[in-house]
Amino acid sequence: MADASFQKEFLDTHNTYRAQHNAPPMTLSSELNAKAQKWADHLLVLGALKHSNTNDGENIFHKWSSVPVKLTGKEAVDSWYSEVKQYNWKSPGYQSKTGHFTQVVWKESTQLGVGLATDGNTVLVVGQYRPAGNINVEQYFIENVLQQGSNL
């Protein structure tokens, strides 16, 4: 379960990246935290990665090691944000290799929830976002996924 320290680091890391893209900070939602936690727990039991049936945005992070894993909230968000290197700014829109990044910085998303499930060696992190990002319309990407330092 994502404790208060993990939640704070997860939120702070999102907001640091969002500030770089001129997106306003998000706040934690207890409702989204509960939903994300329930889904993370379900995925751990299921032993598979798949998105939940939600109208909210969702990112999933998975890590496995043969030795016990201790994950920080920053690591999951850094992993998602690292996709920025692959985003095609000349052709804004949904791109399968950058969907985690675009959800992290999606300007209109204002609420965030996080769930963490682990059995010691497998760690799953679920981030949920409201309103959802990655609306597959070019204009929405132009308005919500801003380049670093953009003043739009």
Buried (B, 14 or more C-beta within 10 A) or exposed (E): EBEEEBBEBBBBBBBEBBEBBBBEEBEBBEEBBEBBBBBBBBBBEEEEEEEBEBEBBBBBBBBEEEEEBEBEBBBBBBBBBEBBEEBEEEEBBBBEEBBBBBBBBBBBBBBBBBBBBBEEEBBBBBBBBBEBBBBEEEEBBEBBBBBEEEEE
